[in-house]
Amino acid sequence: MGRLDAVSFRQISQILEVTDRLGLSREAVEIPLDPASPGLVRKLPNGKLEIVVDADQPFEQWLTAVEPTIVKVAEA
């Protein structure tokens, strides 16, 4: 599988399912449509959580692996 060029609506929905389950408000989460390598999770100056999908990992694998990072950054 090749590099991910754009984050789909379906993938955004899957990420939001994770953040919903973790109790994070959708208003507090930003998911850019452009993936990056490496992907990242960080808290923005405005307090929102930015979740950038990794362009080089298979999406399902990345989503499973990123959940602990989302929890860690959200709690920081």
Secondary structure, 3 states (H helix, E strand, C coil): CCCCCCCCHHHHHHHHHHHHHCCCCHHHEECCCCCECCCEEEECCCCCEEEECECCCCHHHHHHHHHHHHHHHHHC
